[in-house]
Amino acid sequence: MSLKGTKTITTFIEWETFKSLIAKMERDKEYKFCLLISIGVFTALRISDLLTLKYSDILDKEILTITEHKTNKIRSIKLNADLLALFNRIYPQLNVKDPNQLIFLNRFGTKAIDKSYVNVKLKEIFCTYKINLNGNISSHTFRKTLGRRIMQQNDYSNQFLILLSELFGHSSVGITRKYLGIQEKEIHSLYDCVSL
């Protein structure tokens, strides 16, 4: 939690670190948060939308359709093959009785886990797995991780920045650039991508 009147910057996870974390969490049977982090990164959903997901929203699906809480817009998300493979490995381990139940239930099984609990638990997980990041860890880390990965994979292309702006629901590319923390040196490196 930040001090009143101060701004905290949430960071992203490097892709290799993300993959390693997910593998270790699956190995250690930390299934709920393994799914939360994975689904969060691969879909770039806000935490308020993640916490409403049911197993049936993903089970045997290729497309996830959700009405976003913040914008009230319907969003269609293609589910990544690696995410589906992970989900299909973990799902049988959970002995789910009703696929229409929430994926991220609280310990009492009465409602979704709380957003503030998610952020506290993420800090514990990153400490347990000795992941040090430059910046704050929160559920926004998921969205930023996907955005940074897409930008890195596409040499910080303006075309992909525009697409990410649409995906995140930002009103401008400038907001997306700032959201992802794209540094001037990364922008300058684009000039080295062209040659005769």
N, C-alpha and C positions, 0 to 999 in steps of 0.2 A: 504494500500500500504506500502511496506517495504522500508527501507532505502537502497540506493545503496550499494551493497556489503554485505548485511546482508541476512540471511536466515530466513524465517518465517515457522513455523510449523502449518499446518492445523490440527485441531483436529476432533474428531468424536462426535456424539450425543449418549448418553446412550439410549438404545432401548425404555424404558418406557417414557423417555422424548420426544423421537421422536413421539411415538404414541399419547401422550398427545398433542403435538404441532399440529399434523395433525388434530386431533379431534377439537381442538380449532379454527384452521384456517378454517376448513369446516363450523363450527358453525358460524363463523364471516364472511362467504362468501368471504374469501380470496382465491378464487378458483384457480387462475393462479399459485400462488406460492405454494399453497397446492399441486397441481398436479406436479409442478416442483420438489419440495422436495421429494414427494412420488415416482415419477417415477425415479428420480435420485438415491434414496436409493435402491429401489427394483430392479433396472436394473444395477446399478453401471456404467452407461454410463458417459463418460466425458461430460462436459458442451457443448463443440462444437457439440457433437452428440445429446444431449438432445434438443438443440435449433433448430434442423432440423426436429424434430418429427411433424407429422401431426396427427390429430385426427384419420384418417383412418388407421394409423399404429397400433393403439391399439384397436379401436372400433371393437367389435365382433371377436377379435383375441385371440389366446392362445400363439402364438409365434410371437415375434418381430424380424424381420430380418433387419439388418442395416449394411452398409459399414462404418466402423470407419474412421473418418477423419485423425486421427494421424497415424494409421497403414495401412490404406487402405485395411484392412482385413474385410471379411464378418463375422458378428457375429450373432448368433441365440440365442435369449434370451427367456426363458419360462417366461411368464407373471404370476406373483404370483396372486392367487385367491383374496387375500385381496386388492391388488392394483387394480385389475379389478373391484371389488365391489365398491371401492372408485371412480374410474373413471366413472363407470356406474351410480353412484348417482350424480356426479358433471356434467357430460356431458349435461343432459337435462336442467340444470340450466343456461347453458351458451348460449342457443339459437343459436347454431352454424348453419349458413346457408349452408356452404360448408365443409363437413368432410375432404376434401383434403387441407384445410388451415392449416397453422402452428398452433400448440397449443400455443406457446409462442410468439405471435405477440407483436410488440411494440404498444404504445398507438395510433399511427397513422394508424395501420393496414397495414403497407407497407412491413415490414420485421421482422425478429426475434428480440427479445430484445437483448441488448448488454451484453456480458459477464461481463464487468465491472459494469454495472447496476445491474446484478444479485448479485454480491458480496456486493455491497452497500445495496441493498434491504434486503439481508440475515441478515446483521448486524442490520438493522432497525427492522426486524421481531424478531430476538433474543432479542433485547432490549425491544420491545413492550410486548413480552410474558415472559419477565424476565427469560431468559435462559442464565445462566452463564456457559461458558466452559473454560477449561484450554487450551488455544491455540487460534489460528486464525480461524475465520469462513470464509469459502469460498465454492465454488461449489465442491471442493475436499472432503468436509465434508460428502457429500452424499456417495461417494464410500467408504470412511473410516468407515462410520457408518455400512454399510452392511458387510464389511470385519470383523470388530470387533464383530458384532452380530454372524456371522457364526463361528468365532473362539471361542467365549464364549460358544455358544451352543454345541460345539464339543470339549470342554476341551482343547483348544489350540493344537489340534491334528496336527501333521506334515502332515498327509494325506490331511487335509483340507487346510493347509497352501500351499501345492503344488497345490491343485485345485484353490485356490484363486490367486496364482501366475499366473496360466493360464488364469483365468477370467480377471484379471487386465492387462494381456499382459506384465507382468514383465519378465525380462530375467533370474531372479533367485529368489529362495525362500528368500534369504537374503534381497533382495530389498523389497519384500513383507512384511517381518517381520519388517523392518525399516519403511516402508510406513505406516503400521498399528500401529507403536509405541508399539509393544509388549515388555513389560518390563521383566527383568530378573526374578523378583519374580513370574510373571505369568508363565514363563517357569518352574521355580522351583516347582510351584504348581502341575505340571504334575506328579511329583514323588509321590504325595499324592493320586493320582487317582488309584493306583494299590494296591492290597492287596492279602493276601493268603486266 
